[in-house]
Amino acid sequence: MERNLRCFSEVTVEGSLLTSSHDRKKLAFDVLQLLLPKLPASCVSVVLSYKIVQCLMDILSTKDSWLYKVAQHFLKELSEWLANDDDRRVEVIVALQKHSNGKFDCITRSKTVKDLMSDFKTKKGCLDFIKNLVTMFLDEGQSSEEPSDQSQTTDDNSEIGSIEDKDALVTLGTSEFLKSWIIESLPSVSKHLKLDKDAQFHVQKEALKFLAVQGLFSSSLGTEVTSFELGEMFKWPKSAIPNALRQMCIEQLQQLLANAQKGEGPHAVVSGVEANDLGLYFMRFLGILRNIPSVSLSRALEADDEKAFKKIQATESQLSKEERNSGLSTDANKLHALRYLLIQLLLQIMLRPGEFFEAASELVICCKKTFGSSDILESSGEDEPDGDDAPALMDVLVDTMLSMLPQSTAPMRSAIEQVFKYFCDEITDDGLLRMLRVIKKDLKPARHHNMDSEDDEDDAEDDLLGLEEAKESDEEETGETADSDEQTDDSEAVIRVDAVTAQLPVADGDGSDDDSDDEGMNDDEMFRMDSKLAEIFREKKNQAGGETAHSQLVLFKLRVLSLLEIYLHQNPGKPQVLKVFSNLAQTFANPQTTEGSEQLSQRIWGIIQKKIFKAKEYPRDESVELPVLEPLLEKYLKLAAKPFKRKKSAANPSKKKQSASWNRHKMLNSLAQSSIFWILKIIDSRNFPQTELQKVCDIFQNALVTYFDSKKSQMKCEFLKETFKRRPWIGRHLFGFLLEKCGSAKSQFRQVEALDLVTEILKSQLSSAADISSADVSKKMLKTHLPKLCHLIKHLVSNMPEKQTRRADVRKFCGKVFQILKTFELDASFLKSLEPEGHTACESQLGEVFLALKK
């Protein structure tokens, strides 16, 4: 049957129909559709031959083609035909990719192959697919013919839209591109599988063996090696694998291990040799192949890397034993996370030789110190700093993880985050400050920094959060940052690190300054952190379009922010959350630390909103004291009142830049208001006695004095009303003060706003009157301030505003006051306290409203 089908396909379909008119090409696809229902999987390669696949690609690469819908329909029918048959699925994917050199989706600008690969149903189908991919990779004689001129042109034109957008593969040939697709496909085979754990583990093992053999090893005796211990034969292509493909194998091996770790869910240790632990299997597989005399690592390691490599192997082996002995416990999770980080680090050493051996040595020491087994590793004394001067273990672990972040791959960062997740509840304040110090670093120091000058009121406002906002124009081009960075040599970059360190104070929430941040760090630790940041600045790509030092630092900050987000998620109620909050808020408010990166600003904003303000838990234990919260409250009240400043240095700023500047001002105002609500929630939760809360009320009163007496204060009335609504005790303390301001504010507009605030306080007291004790407190407050209230009513009706709308506001206010007085049965006392002139004025201006009160 296959011979007859091949003959028919070559002579009739390919030889006659495909080479003719559009109508006959359509007929060719119609004929192929008729063959599909009775077509065995083994004959797919005959139907989807090189010429047919090329024709499909030529048609699908041009949407305005007459045959475009015909080809689309054919692919749809093909997908439905193989929907429930993994054998057919394997053959179709292999045919499409083999005859397109791995570029079918790329050329057709579709996700056909990607969608087919994500829908395997059985373990057998996955294993068959992996076997076919391995065969394609090793069998170089089966590479397809050169594509037609038309398809080659189509591919060149579609590179921009390429799904496999890999810079490293731009220079690779056709065969290498197919191999790169094979390598990238292996980890994704099991990613979307809905199989049981055992079946998924089996599929992952087969992918892992191929990636490890091709990426990590080479054979000195031919292209085939047999491992008697594993009972398997391993093969390599006859021609040497390019370094770019070897690196890709290692990267995909990292991704495969990361996917396996994420897919485990809550970790459970299972007895057995491998226990469905892909990391454990990989380390065993690695050890076995390294012991085969004719097999060696594909890249010879230098002495330091080789030493680190062996340390990692020995440490991981011992940790895996400790993990099995730990059962279902927190320690088991910690051990598991550390093991996978060690494995990722081992692969990272192969990817970037000479860069990670120090981090590997420090991580090994952390493992030994954490779990205290003398069997983990016999380290030399120089590797184990002991004594009083030795840094805390968690500080070393944090430093080590931070040192690995800048140049790590995504899977390794995932492993770092897993370790941090299980250890972050033990992190010290010094370790936390190290991370926050990275977030606040900046390439460019402030353009002026005069800490002693207090002459300018505006400068004082700019220092609200313990920082000085540079007065440069917001209209400055963001490209200037990149230009200036590229013109700065290495020595200047290092000087900048120290300069910025000196100029960025810290708002910790406990009144500490910049020096106190560094007190917990000895000279060696300071040097190591600054060296790491300086290294980022130095590693700039000078070619056009390359990454600038600024973009690399932003990337580093984003990665550290991910760790801080984990910390906040795991420790929402710890007092240290205040420290993280104040530092993140300071970073967000300082244009020097977020300049040129909208992504960084949005990331910090999102963490503050979701992980701090909207978190169910918040710091409220006894260690959170009022002296810590009061300065924060004062700073954010000033920020909430800060007016929007138009930059004087730009004569005609564009609307876009004006809009960006205004949007930033609104976000800062929103940050200030949300911060105040959050701080007041913490204060409320502590149930401080009224005497201790006096300073909090004084802080609010000082802010209101500025609000009523200065036009510069842009505090929102709605924000103040919301504050009194949420925290009625603040309104009670400020009630008398506001009654005075209703008649003495410098502008009628502020007087009317003061009336609104008084009304809101009265309403909040009325709403709490259902509780007897609260009702007594509210009545007592009103009775105490009754003379002031009488004086205010008299003043208002005797000096009615000229504008009709404001007169209506006064009448509305008086009516609300009379209603509340009746509720608390204070109407008689009010009328008795009101002077005769007040009676006459009220009757004249308020009419029925006042007469109803007298009745």
LUMVOTI-88961 format. One line per 5 residues: number of its first residue (from 1); for each residue x, y, z of C-alpha. Coordinates in steps of 0.5 Angstrom, whole numbers, plus 2048, in hexadecimal, padded with zeros to 3 digits. Example, Ala and Ser with C-alpha at 12.3 -4.5 7.8 and 13.67 -1.06 7.14 Angstrom:
// residues 2
1	819/7F7/810  81B/7FE/80E
// end
This chain:
// residues 855
1	800/800/800  806/805/802  809/804/7FB  803/805/7F7  801/80B/7FB
6	808/80E/7FA  808/80D/7F3  801/810/7F3  803/816/7F7  80A/817/7F3
11	807/816/7EC  800/819/7ED  800/81E/7F2  807/821/7F2  809/820/7EB
16	802/822/7E8  7FE/826/7ED  802/82A/7F1  806/82D/7EB  800/82F/7E7
21	7FB/834/7E8  7F8/837/7EF  7F2/833/7ED  7F6/82C/7ED  7F9/82E/7F3
26	7F3/82E/7F7  7F1/828/7F4  7F7/825/7F6  7F6/827/7FD  7EE/824/7FC
31	7F1/81D/7FA  7F6/81D/800  7F0/81F/805  7EC/819/802  7F2/814/803
36	7F2/816/80B  7ED/812/80E  7F0/80B/80C  7F7/80E/80C  7FB/80A/811
41	800/80E/815  806/80A/812  804/80D/80B  804/815/80E  80B/816/80B
46	809/814/804  803/819/804  807/81E/807  80D/81E/803  812/824/802
51	80E/827/7FC  807/827/7FF  80A/82A/806  80E/82F/802  808/831/7FE
56	804/831/804  809/836/807  809/83A/801  802/83B/801  801/83D/808
61	807/842/808  802/846/804  7FB/848/807  7F9/84B/801  7FA/845/7FD
66	7F4/842/7F9  7F6/83B/7FC  7F7/83E/803  7F0/83B/806  7F1/835/802
71	7F7/833/806  7F4/836/80C  7EF/831/80B  7F3/82B/80A  7F7/82C/810
76	7F1/82D/814  7EE/826/811  7F5/823/813  7F5/825/81A  7EE/822/81B
81	7F0/81C/818  7F6/81B/81D  7F2/81E/823  7F2/817/827  7F8/813/824
86	7FF/815/826  802/810/821  7FF/815/81C  801/81B/81F  808/819/820
91	809/818/818  805/81E/816  80A/822/81B  810/81F/819  80E/820/811
96	80C/827/812  813/829/816  817/824/812  816/827/80B  816/82E/80D
101	81C/82E/811  819/82F/818  815/835/815  80E/834/813  80B/838/819
106	810/83E/817  80F/83E/810  808/83D/810  807/842/816  803/83D/81A
111	803/839/820  801/832/81C  807/82E/81F  807/831/825  7FF/82F/826
116	800/828/824  806/827/829  802/82A/82F  7FC/825/82E  800/81E/82F
121	7FB/819/833  7FF/813/834  806/811/837  807/80D/831  806/812/82C
126	80B/817/830  810/812/830  80F/810/829  810/818/827  816/818/82B
131	819/812/828  818/815/821  81B/81C/823  821/818/825  822/815/81F
136	821/81B/81B  826/81E/81F  82B/819/81E  82A/817/817  82D/81C/813
141	82C/819/80C  824/81A/80D  825/822/80C  820/824/807  821/827/800
146	822/82F/800  81C/832/800  819/836/7FA  81B/83D/7F8  814/83F/7FA
151	814/83C/801  81B/83E/803  819/845/801  813/844/805  817/842/80B
156	81C/848/80B  816/84D/80B  813/849/811  819/849/815  816/84F/819
161	810/84B/81B  814/845/81C  811/841/822  818/83E/823  81B/845/824
166	822/843/826  828/848/825  82D/842/826  82A/83E/820  82A/844/81B
171	831/841/818  82F/83A/818  82E/836/812  827/832/810  829/82C/813
176	82B/82F/81A  824/833/81A  821/82C/81A  825/82A/81F  824/830/823
181	81C/82F/823  81D/828/825  821/82A/82B  81C/82F/82D  816/82A/82C
186	818/825/831  817/829/837  810/82B/835  80E/824/833  80C/822/83A
191	80A/829/83C  803/829/83A  802/821/83C  7FC/81F/840  7FF/818/842
196	800/815/848  807/817/84C  80A/811/84A  809/811/843  80B/819/843
201	811/817/846  813/812/841  812/817/83B  816/81C/83F  81C/817/840
206	81C/815/838  81D/81D/837  822/81E/83C  826/818/83A  827/81B/833
211	828/822/835  82D/820/83A  831/81B/835  831/821/830  832/827/834
216	837/824/839  83B/81F/836  83F/81C/831  842/816/82F  84A/815/82D
221	848/80E/82A  843/80F/824  83C/811/824  839/80B/829  83A/809/830
226	837/804/834  836/805/83C  835/7FE/83F  833/801/845  82D/804/842
231	82C/7FF/83C  82C/804/837  830/806/831  831/80E/830  832/811/829
236	835/818/826  835/81A/81F  83A/819/81B  83C/820/81A  83E/824/820
241	838/828/823  839/82F/823  83A/833/82A  834/837/829  830/830/829
246	833/82D/82F  832/834/833  82B/833/830  82A/82C/833  82D/82E/83A
251	828/834/83A  822/82F/838  825/82A/83D  824/830/842  81D/831/840
256	81B/82A/840  81D/829/847  81A/830/849  813/82D/846  814/827/84A
261	815/82B/851  80F/82F/850  80B/829/84E  80C/825/854  807/829/858
266	808/828/860  80E/824/860  80E/81D/863  814/819/863  812/812/860
271	817/80C/862  81A/809/85C  821/80A/858  81E/810/854  817/811/858
276	815/815/852  81A/81A/853  81D/81D/84D  822/821/850  825/81A/854
281	824/816/84D  828/81C/84A  82E/81C/84F  82E/814/84F  82E/814/847
286	834/819/847  838/815/84C  838/80F/848  839/812/841  83F/816/844
291	842/80F/847  842/80C/83F  84A/80D/83D  848/80F/836  843/814/838
296	845/81B/83A  842/822/83B  841/825/835  844/82B/838  84B/82A/83C
301	84A/82E/843  84F/832/846  852/830/84D  84D/835/851  847/833/84D
306	849/82B/84D  84A/82C/855  843/82F/855  840/82A/851  842/824/855
311	840/828/85B  839/829/859  839/822/857  83B/81F/85E  836/824/861
316	830/823/85D  831/81B/85E  831/81C/866  82C/821/866  827/81C/862
321	829/817/868  827/81C/86D  821/81E/869  81E/816/869  820/816/871
326	81C/81C/872  815/81A/870  80F/81F/86F  812/825/872  814/82C/871
331	81B/82A/871  81A/825/86B  817/82B/867  81D/82F/869  822/829/867
336	81E/828/861  81F/82F/85F  826/830/860  827/829/85C  824/82C/856
341	828/833/857  82E/82F/857  82C/82B/851  82B/831/84D  831/834/84F
346	835/82E/84D  832/82F/846  833/837/846  83B/835/847  83B/832/841
351	837/837/83D  83B/83D/840  842/83A/842  846/83E/847  840/842/84A
356	83D/83E/84F  842/83A/853  842/83F/859  83B/83F/859  83B/837/859
361	840/837/85F  83C/83C/863  835/838/862  839/831/864  83B/834/86A
366	834/837/86B  831/830/86A  836/82D/86F  835/832/874  82D/832/874
371	82D/82A/875  833/829/879  835/822/876  83D/821/876  83B/81C/870
376	839/822/86B  840/824/869  847/824/86C  848/82C/86B  84F/82F/86C
381	850/834/872  850/83A/86D  849/838/86A  846/838/871  847/83F/875
386	845/83E/87C  846/842/882  842/848/885  844/84C/87E  841/847/87A
391	83A/84A/876  833/847/878  832/841/874  82B/844/871  82F/84A/86F
396	834/846/86B  82F/842/868  82B/849/866  832/84B/863  833/845/85F
401	82C/845/85C  82D/84C/85A  834/84B/857  831/846/853  82B/84A/850
406	82E/84F/84B  830/849/846  82C/844/848  827/840/843  81F/840/844
411	81F/839/847  825/83B/84C  821/841/84E  81B/83C/850  81F/838/854
416	822/83E/858  81B/840/859  819/839/85C  81F/839/861  81D/840/863
421	816/83E/864  818/839/869  81D/83D/86C  81B/844/86C  817/844/873
426	81E/843/876  821/849/872  825/84E/877  824/856/876  82B/856/873
431	829/851/86E  822/855/86C  826/85C/86C  82B/859/867  825/857/863
436	822/85E/864  829/861/862  829/85E/85B  822/861/85A  824/868/85C
441	82B/868/858  82B/86C/852  830/86E/84C  82F/875/84C  830/879/853
446	82C/87F/854  82E/885/850  82E/889/857  82E/887/85E  82F/88C/863
451	82D/889/86A  82E/890/86E  82A/894/86A  823/895/86D  822/89C/86A
456	81D/89A/865  816/898/867  815/894/861  81C/890/862  819/88E/869
461	813/88B/865  817/887/860  81B/884/866  814/881/869  816/87A/869
466	81D/87A/86B  81F/87C/864  821/882/85F  81D/882/859  822/885/853
471	81F/88B/850  821/889/849  81B/88A/844  817/884/843  817/886/83C
476	81E/883/83B  81E/87D/836  81F/876/839  824/875/834  829/879/837
481	82A/874/83D  82C/86F/838  830/874/834  834/876/83A  835/86F/83D
486	838/86D/836  83D/873/837  83F/871/83E  845/86D/83E  846/867/843
491	849/86B/849  844/871/849  83F/86B/849  842/869/850  843/870/853
496	83B/871/851  839/86B/855  83D/86D/85C  83A/874/85A  833/872/85A
501	834/86E/860  836/874/864  830/878/861  82A/874/862  828/874/869
506	823/86F/86B  81C/870/86E  81B/86A/873  816/86C/877  81A/86C/87D
511	81D/873/87C  824/86F/879  828/873/874  82D/870/86F  832/86E/873
516	82E/86A/878  82C/866/872  834/864/871  835/863/878  833/85C/878
521	838/85A/872  83F/85A/873  845/85C/86E  845/856/86A  83E/855/869
526	83D/85C/867  843/85B/862  83F/855/860  839/858/85E  83C/85E/85B
531	840/85A/857  83A/856/854  837/85D/853  83D/860/850  83E/859/84B
536	837/85A/849  839/861/847  83F/85F/843  83C/859/83F  839/85E/83A
541	838/85C/833  83B/862/82F  838/85F/828  832/863/825  82C/861/829
546	82F/85D/82E  82D/85D/835  82F/863/839  832/863/840  82B/867/842
551	827/861/83F  82B/85C/843  82A/85F/849  823/860/848  823/858/847
556	826/857/84D  822/85B/851  81C/857/84E  81E/851/850  820/853/857
561	819/856/858  816/84F/856  81A/84C/85C  817/852/860  810/850/85E
566	811/849/860  813/84C/867  80D/850/868  808/84A/866  80C/846/86B
571	80C/84B/871  806/850/870  806/851/877  80D/852/879  810/859/87C
576	815/859/876  80F/85A/871  80F/861/873  817/861/871  815/85E/86B
581	80F/863/86A  813/869/86B  819/868/867  815/866/861  811/86C/862
586	817/870/862  81A/86D/85C  813/86E/858  813/875/85A  81A/877/858
591	81B/878/851  822/876/851  821/86F/852  81B/86E/84D  81D/872/848
596	81D/86F/841  819/869/843  811/869/843  812/862/844  816/863/84B
601	811/868/84D  80B/864/84C  80E/85E/84F  80F/861/856  808/864/855
606	805/85E/855  809/85B/85A  807/860/85F  800/860/85D  7FF/858/85D
611	804/856/862  803/85B/867  7FD/860/867  7F8/85A/865  7FB/854/869
616	7F7/851/86E  7FC/851/873  800/857/875  805/859/87B  802/85A/881
621	806/856/887  809/85A/88D  80F/85B/889  80C/860/885  80C/867/889
626	809/86E/888  810/871/887  811/86D/881  80A/86E/87E  80A/876/880
631	80F/878/87B  80D/874/875  806/877/876  809/87E/876  80D/87D/870
636	807/87A/86C  802/880/86E  807/885/86B  808/881/865  800/880/864
641	800/888/865  806/889/860  803/88D/85A  805/88C/853  80B/88F/850
646	80C/891/849  813/891/847  816/898/846  81C/895/841  817/893/83C
651	814/899/838  80F/895/834  80F/88E/836  80B/889/832  804/887/834
656	807/880/835  80C/882/83A  807/886/83D  802/881/83E  808/87C/840
661	80A/881/846  803/882/848  801/87A/848  807/879/84C  805/87F/851
666	7FE/87B/852  801/875/853  806/878/859  800/87B/85C  7FC/874/85C
671	802/871/85F  802/876/864  7FB/875/866  7FB/86E/866  801/86E/86A
676	7FD/872/86F  7F7/86E/86F  7FC/868/870  800/86B/876  7F9/86D/87A
681	7F7/866/879  7FD/863/87C  7FC/869/882  7F5/867/883  7F7/85F/884
686	7FC/861/889  7F6/864/88E  7FB/869/891  7F8/86D/896  7F5/874/894
691	7FB/878/898  800/874/893  7FC/876/88D  7FC/87E/88E  802/87F/88A
696	7FF/87B/884  7F9/880/885  7FE/886/885  801/883/87F  7FB/884/87B
701	7F9/88A/87E  800/88D/87C  7FE/88B/875  7F7/88E/875  7FA/895/878
706	7FE/895/871  7F8/892/86D  7F4/898/870  7F9/89E/870  7FD/89C/86A
711	7FB/89C/862  801/897/861  7FE/892/865  7FA/88D/860  7F8/888/865
716	7F1/885/862  7EB/887/866  7E8/880/864  7EE/87D/867  7ED/880/86E
721	7E6/87E/86E  7E8/877/86D  7ED/877/872  7E8/87A/877  7E3/875/875
726	7E8/86F/876  7EB/871/87C  7E5/875/880  7EA/876/886  7EE/87B/882
731	7E8/87F/880  7E6/880/887  7ED/882/889  7ED/887/884  7E6/88A/884
736	7E7/890/888  7EC/892/884  7E8/891/87E  7E2/895/881  7E7/89B/882
741	7EA/89A/87A  7E3/89A/878  7E3/8A2/879  7EA/8A4/879  7ED/8A0/873
746	7F0/8A5/86E  7EB/8A4/868  7E4/8A2/867  7E6/89C/863  7EA/899/869
751	7E4/89B/86E  7DF/897/86A  7E4/891/86A  7E4/892/872  7DD/892/872
756	7DD/88B/86E  7E2/888/873  7DE/88A/879  7D8/887/876  7DC/881/874
761	7DE/880/87C  7D7/881/87E  7D5/87C/879  7DA/877/87C  7D8/878/883
766	7D0/877/881  7D2/871/87E  7D5/86E/884  7D0/870/888  7CD/869/888
771	7D2/867/88D  7D0/86A/894  7D7/86B/896  7D9/86F/88F  7D3/873/890
776	7D5/875/897  7DB/877/894  7D8/87B/88E  7D3/87E/892  7D9/881/897
781	7DD/883/891  7D7/887/88F  7D5/88A/896  7DD/88C/897  7DD/890/890
786	7D6/893/890  7D8/89A/892  7DD/89A/88C  7D7/897/888  7D2/89C/88A
791	7D7/8A2/888  7D9/89E/881  7D1/89E/87F  7D0/8A5/881  7D6/8A7/87D
796	7D4/8A4/877  7CD/8A6/877  7CF/8AD/879  7D4/8AD/873  7D1/8A9/86D
801	7D5/8A8/867  7D4/8AC/861  7D4/8A6/85C  7CD/8A3/85C  7D0/89C/85C
806	7D4/89D/862  7CE/8A0/866  7CB/899/864  7D1/896/867  7D0/89A/86E
811	7C9/898/86E  7CA/891/86D  7CF/891/872  7CB/894/877  7C5/88F/876
816	7CA/889/877  7CC/88C/87E  7C5/88D/880  7C3/886/87E  7C9/883/882
821	7C8/888/888  7C1/885/889  7C3/87E/888  7C8/87F/88E  7C2/883/892
826	7C7/889/892  7C2/88E/88E  7C0/891/895  7C7/892/897  7C9/895/890
831	7C3/89A/890  7C4/89C/897  7CC/89E/895  7CA/8A1/88F  7CA/8A9/890
836	7C4/8AD/88E  7C7/8B0/888  7C9/8A9/886  7C1/8A7/887  7BF/8AD/882
841	7C4/8AC/87D  7C3/8A4/87D  7BB/8A6/87C  7BD/8AB/876  7C1/8A6/872
846	7BF/89F/874  7B8/8A0/875  7B4/89A/876  7BA/895/877  7BC/89A/87D
851	7B4/89A/880  7B4/892/87F  7BA/892/884  7B6/897/889  7B0/893/889
// end
